[in-house]
Amino acid sequence: MDFSYRRDAEAGPHDGTWASLFGTFQLRAPDGAEIKISNRRARTLLAMLCLVPNEPIDRDHVSKLLWPGRFEAQAKASLRQCLLELGKVLGAFDCDILDISRTRISLKAGAVHTDLADLQICLAEEEFEKATERLTAIGTKVLLDQMHFGDAFKDWLAGHRHEAEQRLQNAITVALSTLEESDDLANHARLFNAWSVRSPAAETILDRKKGKARIAVLPFKSFADPDDHGFFADGVVDELITSLGQVPQLLVAGRTSSFQFKDSDKTPSQIAGALNVSHLLEGTVHRQGEQVRVTVSLVDADSGFESWAFSYDGSLDDMFAARAEVVQAVTNGLSDALKLTEHETKPRKLTSNREAYGLYLQGRALTIRAIGDGVLPTAIELLEKALEIDPEFAECWTALAEAEINMTVYTPCLDRLERSEKAAGYAQKALSLSPQQAHARIVLAFYAWTQNDIVGALDLAFEAYRLEPNNPDVLNRVGSFLLYCGRSRDALPYIEASIDQDPVNGRSYVMLSGVHLNLGNIDAAIDAGQRMVDLGFPSMWLAAALAVSGDKDAAVEAYQLTKKLMNTVIFPPAGSAPLDPDAMDAYWLMAAKGLWGGEDQDRKNYCMVLEMLHATLHDPYDTTITLPAIWMGQAQMVFKTLGQQITTANFFTFMSLWTDAEPINQVRLHPDFLDFAERIGMVAAWEKYGWPDLPVGPSHTN
């Protein structure tokens, strides 16, 4: 168990009884031993007292909250028996902490220390580094998570949770003001980012973005030698996006969405509307031989008029050497034009070698593109050549790590585990050269999933978010990782914020459709699934949402649409040859009917196919097996695939475990589900970051 919130940050002996309120309630005796309370009502009663340690609770009120629906006399008798049992358990650990009268129950003053009180003490005593450590350890855990005893108890708990979170919010606000007044910006940033991870703050991610100037940096037009391919111009745009993203009053559209409009014939107003921005930054790069001219202009989306301009003329060597200064000059000029406060930006650690930089830009462009015959192997080759020239090129190590991860996700490779391990090594190298890189941490988080270290993956994702809270890719990863763990409510604001900033990135709508489906927002799930299809991505989640809505025929039809993307966006399982058109039609019809048609025989036929695929495919853990197994409620197939090997290609399928619909529930509520979750590291993640929104396993009663 994680007891890093304690003031001494140790799990050994301490003064008094210790209670952990964030996440699943836990109690420890003064000698550090865990006090296990098997009676869940006794455990809940003690947790309630710890949440309001200075407030006695009326016995009649408690009996009605914990034994709803029983006759008054019966409920009171049950409470008396519960208190006797609780007293025996606490007495065995020499914990005299309860004060019980005929009418009220309370904790003895100072008898129990809690992680919540400890955090509040740290803030009040201005021990800001300790407060940040404890707040980071708490993460998104909900106060007294997974306690359910009917509507009256739910209302009581919701009210006291809100009061506790509000007190904590007030203490954080005072602490941040103190740090700002003392000009301690480093601790201010750390405390603010740690607080932003908590669920109440996460719900205001979009609110925090309101009032910011919204801008998109469009791909620059390149007028250069034929062999340049515009990579130099794309490099300038990348550095501008990074630099402008550090300006607090700016919200910069994601690169994926911006680059959708490369060479577009749409008007500025149309592009701005699609990207949800008020201003566009356009530019050109004219290159003739070794001479280069860069022009940049700021365009108002409503009027279409240019409101600010900048130009640079010089040799390519001069431009390359001075690009950080040029980017800073553009950032400052743009800030002036938009009446923003100038902000010193930190340039990325790139390279001073032009050849290495050119190879990096080409390789990174192909890495981002990802899909296409030979695209990623070529990207890896180019990035490796760049690193041969400059092995200290940190950003290139990160790009190479991402290329290897993309190989495992978007190609039918047979060496996923080996490539994932290589990617992790490259990411570690990048961080050793430049510790502030968020994307390198995301690569390590992917690898952590394959090692059943889901806690580690979430830790890395939140650290990446702390470093780059306005990066839509990072927002997406934090949201998706929470979604995979069943924390759909916590995931939604991160995913929505990612889409708000990067609205033409089709991959994000997979997560949005999934999270709405899990939350029971079926119409929103269908809309997100349709948007995903409109952007050229698979229709499987649209089919799932339609099936849950009850429209089986539409679900079957939608699922079959995915076959149109075979060998282009999605590929056959590793080591398998593509099917001929007739066989492909037959397979997708059989799969669609088996999943969503509702006929028992179609379901049985598809289950047999999954068993055959598991026995014969080179990769028995392929998503061709894992995703349908979840959707069909085939618990044993899920356990012997995802339970045996999580890969970077299949771990996204966890998102579908948390849809409250049949037959999907048959996996989550299976008697062996908690053992499976323990084995893959999911339970450890729940203990730190909070239990799923839905109950898991038939015996889980917390």
Order of alpha helices (4+ residues) and beta strands (2+ residues): beta-beta-alpha-beta-alpha-alpha-beta-beta-beta-alpha-alpha-alpha-alpha-alpha-alpha-beta-beta-alpha-beta-alpha-alpha-beta-beta-beta-alpha-alpha-alpha-alpha-alpha-alpha-alpha-alpha-alpha-alpha-alpha-alpha-alpha-alpha-alpha-alpha-alpha-alpha-alpha-alpha-alpha
